[in-house]
Amino acid sequence: MTEQKVISIFDFGKTRNKFWQTCDKSVLDSQTFLVEQEFLTAGKVSVKQVLIVLGLEYIYKVTLDKLKCAPLITTHLTYIEPGADHLVQLNSDEQQYGFRLQYQTKTLEIFLSDKSCYDQWKIHLRKACLLENFHEAYMVSKLIGKGSFAKVYLATRKDSNIQYAVKAFSKSFMMQQHKGIESLLNEMKVMRRLNHSNIVRLHEVHETANSVYFVVDIVAGGELLQRVRETGFLPAETLQRLAFNLLSALNHMHQFNIAHRDLKPENLLLKSYENNHDIVLADFGLAALLQDNNILFKRCGTPGFVAPEILEYIDGHQIYDEKCDVFSAGIILYLLITGDQPFSGKDQKAILKANKDCFIDFEDSLFKSAPIQLQDLIRAMLLKKPQDRLNSSECLRHPYFKELAKEQQVKQENYQQNLNDYNQFYKNNVRMGSIDLNLEQRQPAFTGNLNSIESISCVSNNSFAKIEMKAPSVVGASKFSQYSCK
């Protein structure tokens, strides 16, 4: 039976006449994650080798004097089985494993014989590209939620038996919405950049003939606000840890110049029923890369939680910054303390006016009963002028989190000591066994600061540990020149 070809809803705009597009050679220098690999591909008359470099969001082709690229986010990925009758496979003495990458109407087919290396590339590509095999890869069991734009299902991955939540978007419905496809693409772009324990993780995106599926982690504890309604006010220690987790998630986002722009209690979920502070930030439908020139819906959010500068934004003026999220987080913390929103009104218009005026009753008796340092933090988060307001990093350094910061520092020091011990053990063992091996020195794929808040999760979740980028062979040389000389 002939397989039905998926017609992608993301192939809008100017259609490219080639898979590759020439780009500036310097784009590689700013990237910390790059993996190189020589692949086989079919030329016009014969099989040839091609040097491919993989980044987080783009794939690059390197030749002696040119660098070409293609975006991964809207590239469709399928696998070419070793037994297929492809020109490359028919002309090779070794078993070849292949990828078929299709961007718009153009296709790239690349092969390699190293199965372990192929599997590593497969892990990254399936996270970065669009897949087409949802119904073959997953077993859907039941509907577990429904929103304005999508339905959420419980599904099990067949090859691992792991359960996920799947957010299903109807392509025909999204195409009818104002900027619906652009919004979907924006949500994909934002979520794929994030990797934090308190942010819902996007594992894969599938596109079929009728739907787009986001495969994300199951968050079993339900909405935070519903839990608070059931259990009553949160104890001081729980509230402190919850606030720290929320601000840590925001700080991670803000390091990428990403603003959520729709923080509200409904978008804070609990991982489990074990505690009331291990939250997960969800719903990135209105999130934005603030350095992007084409931000969708510049004035958006939920009345009562949106920052005043968003309500006051005038088209053509400089866009607001990530502190808009800090304001919304401050409103959530105020609500968790007092059980009431600071902005009220008989209708949405009245709520928005109060929201914009930004008068907050800090003399409320329940608010005054909260720890003094927490009151001080929330006041600093809810200042009307963003230039006066704390940013997420400054919030985390507030005295309110002093004890938690110490606890975090001890964990980091223990982690660093374990890492140092391992490195010494590794060096000793390599020294003993490296006489005849001529081991090539490599630099780690992760080059961040191990003392940063998110560094531990970044290191432990790096699935490309086995094929890091090779260390520079020429000190001071550009990354393109290092690759092209090969």
NUBA-259350 format. One record per residue (C-alpha): y, x, z. Coordinates in steps of 0.2 Angstrom, whole numbers, padded with zeros to 4 digits, always signed. Example, Ala and Ser with C-alpha at 12.3 -4.5 7.8 and 13.67 -1.06 7.14 Angstrom:
-0022+0062+0039;-0005+0068+0036;
***
This chain:
+0000+0000+0000;+0017+0007-0005;+0028+0010+0011;+0044+0000+0011;+0059+0011+0010;+0072+0008+0024;+0089+0005+0017;+0101+0012+0030;+0116+0003+0037;+0124+0019+0041;+0126+0025+0023;+0143+0018+0021;+0158+0027+0015;+0158+0040+0001;+0141+0044-0005;+0137+0063-0006;+0129+0069-0022;+0120+0083-0013;+0110+0085+0003;+0120+0100+0008;+0139+0102+0009;+0148+0119+0010;+0156+0122+0027;+0167+0135+0035;+0156+0150+0041;+0165+0151+0057;+0158+0134+0064;+0143+0143+0070;+0153+0155+0082;+0158+0140+0093;+0141+0134+0096;+0129+0139+0111;+0113+0131+0104;+0107+0138+0088;+0089+0140+0082;+0084+0149+0066;+0068+0147+0056;+0062+0152+0039;+0055+0137+0030;+0046+0135+0013;+0054+0123+0001;+0050+0118-0017;+0063+0125-0030;+0065+0119-0047;+0050+0129-0054;+0042+0137-0039;+0041+0138-0020;+0054+0148-0011;+0060+0153+0006;+0075+0146+0014;+0084+0151+0031;+0088+0135+0041;+0098+0136+0057;+0097+0121+0069;+0112+0115+0080;+0113+0101+0092;+0122+0089+0079;+0121+0098+0062;+0107+0107+0052;+0113+0123+0042;+0107+0132+0027;+0111+0150+0026;+0112+0161+0010;+0120+0178+0007;+0138+0172+0005;+0138+0153+0009;+0135+0142+0024;+0130+0124+0020;+0127+0109+0032;+0121+0091+0034;+0124+0080+0049;+0109+0075+0059;+0115+0059+0067;+0113+0048+0051;+0099+0058+0043;+0082+0050+0042;+0067+0060+0048;+0049+0058+0042;+0034+0069+0044;+0024+0076+0029;+0006+0077+0035;-0004+0094+0032;-0016+0085+0020;-0002+0078+0008;-0002+0084-0010;+0015+0092-0010;+0019+0107-0021;+0022+0118-0006;+0006+0113+0002;-0004+0115-0015;+0003+0133-0017;+0000+0139+0000;-0016+0148+0007;-0011+0142+0025;-0009+0124+0032;+0009+0118+0030;+0018+0106+0041;+0033+0097+0034;+0049+0088+0038;+0057+0076+0026;+0076+0074+0029;+0085+0061+0020;+0104+0060+0021;+0111+0045+0011;+0101+0046-0005;+0097+0065-0005;+0082+0073+0002;+0077+0090+0009;+0058+0094+0012;+0054+0110+0022;+0038+0117+0028;+0031+0130+0040;+0013+0135+0045;+0017+0139+0063;+0011+0123+0072;+0019+0127+0089;+0036+0131+0081;+0034+0115+0071;+0031+0105+0086;+0047+0112+0095;+0057+0108+0079;+0050+0091+0079;+0055+0088+0097;+0073+0091+0094;+0074+0083+0077;+0067+0067+0083;+0080+0066+0096;+0094+0070+0084;+0089+0061+0068;+0085+0043+0064;+0067+0039+0064;+0058+0025+0054;+0041+0023+0063;+0045+0012+0078;+0031-0001+0076;+0019+0013+0073;+0025+0023+0088;+0028+0010+0101;+0019-0006+0108;+0032-0019+0113;+0026-0030+0128;+0040-0041+0133;+0059-0046+0133;+0067-0039+0149;+0086-0042+0145;+0098-0050+0133;+0117-0045+0130;+0130-0050+0117;+0125-0038+0104;+0107-0033+0108;+0090-0038+0116;+0081-0026+0128;+0062-0025+0127;+0049-0016+0138;+0039-0004+0126;+0025+0009+0128;+0024+0024+0118;+0007+0025+0111;+0004+0043+0111;+0009+0046+0129;+0007+0029+0137;+0025+0031+0144;+0035+0015+0146;+0053+0014+0140;+0067+0001+0138;+0071-0002+0120;+0088-0009+0115;+0086-0019+0099;+0101-0022+0087;+0100-0034+0073;+0106-0025+0057;+0112-0041+0049;+0121-0047+0065;+0130-0030+0068;+0136-0030+0050;+0145-0046+0053;+0154-0039+0068;+0171-0031+0067;+0168-0012+0066;+0150-0016+0072;+0141-0002+0062;+0155+0010+0067;+0153+0005+0085;+0134+0007+0084;+0136+0024+0077;+0149+0029+0090;+0137+0024+0104;+0123+0035+0096;+0135+0050+0094;+0141+0049+0112;+0124+0046+0121;+0116+0060+0111;+0129+0073+0119;+0125+0068+0137;+0111+0074+0148;+0114+0070+0166;+0103+0063+0180;+0115+0049+0183;+0118+0044+0165;+0105+0033+0155;+0096+0045+0143;+0094+0041+0124;+0077+0048+0119;+0076+0041+0101;+0084+0030+0088;+0074+0021+0075;+0080+0011+0060;+0068-0002+0052;+0071-0014+0038;+0079-0027+0050;+0084-0018+0066;+0090-0002+0075;+0081+0003+0091;+0088+0014+0105;+0074+0020+0116;+0080+0024+0133;+0074+0027+0151;+0068+0012+0161;+0080+0009+0175;+0070-0001+0187;+0082-0005+0202;+0093-0018+0194;+0112-0019+0195;+0121-0011+0209;+0131-0026+0213;+0116-0037+0214;+0108-0025+0227;+0124-0025+0237;+0124-0044+0237;+0106-0044+0244;+0109-0030+0257;+0127-0032+0262;+0139-0018+0264;+0133+0000+0261;+0132+0012+0275;+0145+0026+0275;+0132+0040+0270;+0125+0029+0256;+0143+0025+0249;+0147+0043+0250;+0132+0049+0240;+0134+0034+0227;+0153+0040+0225;+0147+0058+0222;+0134+0053+0209;+0146+0042+0200;+0160+0055+0199;+0147+0069+0195;+0142+0058+0180;+0160+0056+0175;+0163+0074+0177;+0149+0078+0165;+0155+0066+0152;+0173+0072+0154;+0168+0090+0150;+0164+0084+0133;+0180+0074+0131;+0171+0058+0132;+0178+0043+0141;+0167+0028+0146;+0181+0016+0146;+0171+0001+0152;+0166+0006+0170;+0162-0009+0180;+0149-0014+0193;+0138-0022+0180;+0136-0005+0171;+0130+0004+0186;+0111+0002+0188;+0100+0009+0202;+0085+0020+0197;+0073+0011+0210;+0072+0001+0226;+0070+0017+0236;+0088+0019+0240;+0105+0011+0236;+0114+0027+0230;+0104+0034+0215;+0114+0026+0201;+0113+0027+0183;+0128+0024+0172;+0124+0013+0157;+0132+0004+0142;+0142+0016+0131;+0147+0003+0118;+0166+0007+0121;+0164+0025+0125;+0175+0037+0115;+0176+0055+0110;+0195+0057+0114;+0198+0071+0103;+0192+0061+0088;+0206+0055+0077;+0197+0038+0073;+0194+0031+0090;+0188+0013+0089;+0196+0000+0100;+0210+0010+0108;+0215-0004+0120;+0198-0010+0127;+0189-0013+0144;+0186-0026+0157;+0201-0035+0165;+0202-0030+0183;+0194-0013+0180;+0204-0006+0165;+0216+0008+0169;+0235+0003+0166;+0238+0017+0153;+0225+0008+0142;+0234-0009+0144;+0251+0000+0140;+0245+0010+0125;+0255+0009+0110;+0248+0012+0092;+0253+0029+0085;+0257+0037+0102;+0246+0050+0110;+0230+0044+0117;+0227+0043+0135;+0214+0055+0144;+0198+0054+0153;+0207+0049+0170;+0206+0031+0164;+0188+0032+0170;+0193+0039+0187;+0204+0024+0189;+0190+0012+0185;+0178+0021+0197;+0192+0019+0211;+0192+0000+0208;+0173+0000+0210;+0173+0010+0226;+0187-0002+0233;+0176-0017+0228;+0161-0009+0237;+0172-0007+0253;+0181-0023+0253;+0169-0035+0243;+0185-0040+0233;+0194-0035+0217;+0212-0029+0220;+0218-0038+0205;+0216-0057+0205;+0223-0072+0195;+0220-0089+0189;+0215-0084+0172;+0212-0068+0162;+0230-0066+0157;+0235-0066+0175;+0222-0054+0180;+0228-0042+0166;+0246-0043+0172;+0241-0039+0190;+0230-0025+0183;+0244-0018+0173;+0257-0019+0187;+0244-0010+0198;+0249-0016+0215;+0234-0013+0227;+0233-0019+0245;+0228-0003+0254;+0232-0012+0270;+0217-0024+0269;+0208-0023+0285;+0191-0019+0277;+0198-0005+0267;+0207+0002+0283;+0190+0002+0292;+0183+0014+0279;+0183+0033+0283;+0200+0041+0282;+0195+0053+0269;+0187+0040+0258;+0203+0030+0259;+0213+0045+0254;+0202+0049+0239;+0203+0031+0233;+0222+0031+0234;+0222+0047+0224;+0210+0039+0211;+0221+0023+0209;+0238+0030+0206;+0246+0021+0192;+0253+0036+0182;+0238+0046+0176;+0248+0063+0178;+0248+0059+0197;+0230+0054+0197;+0215+0066+0202;+0203+0070+0188;+0184+0069+0190;+0182+0087+0194;+0196+0087+0208;+0188+0071+0215;+0172+0081+0218;+0181+0094+0227;+0190+0082+0239;+0186+0084+0257;+0177+0068+0258;+0163+0077+0249;+0163+0093+0259;+0146+0091+0267;+0138+0085+0251;+0146+0100+0242;+0138+0112+0255;+0121+0104+0253;+0123+0105+0234;+0128+0124+0236;+0113+0127+0246;+0102+0120+0233;+0110+0130+0220;+0109+0146+0230;+0090+0143+0232;+0088+0139+0214;+0097+0155+0209;+0087+0165+0221;+0071+0158+0214;+0077+0162+0197;+0082+0180+0202;+0065+0182+0209;+0056+0176+0194;+0067+0187+0183;+0062+0202+0193;+0044+0197+0192;+0045+0195+0173;+0054+0212+0171;+0041+0221+0181;+0026+0212+0171;+0035+0215+0154;+0038+0234+0159;+0019+0236+0164;+0013+0228+0147;+0027+0232+0135;+0022+0250+0130;+0014+0245+0113;+0021+0228+0111;+0039+0233+0105;+0046+0216+0112;+0062+0210+0104;+0076+0206+0116;+0083+0188+0115;+0097+0179+0123;+0094+0162+0132;+0098+0146+0122;+0108+0140+0138;+0123+0151+0141;+0132+0140+0153;+0137+0144+0171;+0122+0142+0183;+0134+0138+0197;+0141+0122+0189;+0136+0105+0196;+0125+0100+0180;+0118+0117+0177;+0101+0115+0185;+0097+0099+0175;+0104+0107+0159;+0092+0122+0161;+0077+0112+0166;+0078+0100+0152;+0080+0113+0138;+0065+0109+0127;+0069+0124+0116;+0065+0137+0128;+0052+0145+0117;+0062+0147+0102;+0079+0153+0108;+0092+0160+0097;+0090+0179+0093;+0102+0191+0101;+0116+0198+0090;+0110+0213+0081;+0128+0219+0077;+0140+0218+0092;+0156+0208+0087;+0148+0201+0071;+0150+0183+0067;+0134+0172+0069;+0135+0169+0050;+0135+0187+0046;+0120+0190+0058;+0110+0176+0049;+0115+0180+0031;+0110+0198+0033;+0092+0193+0035;
***
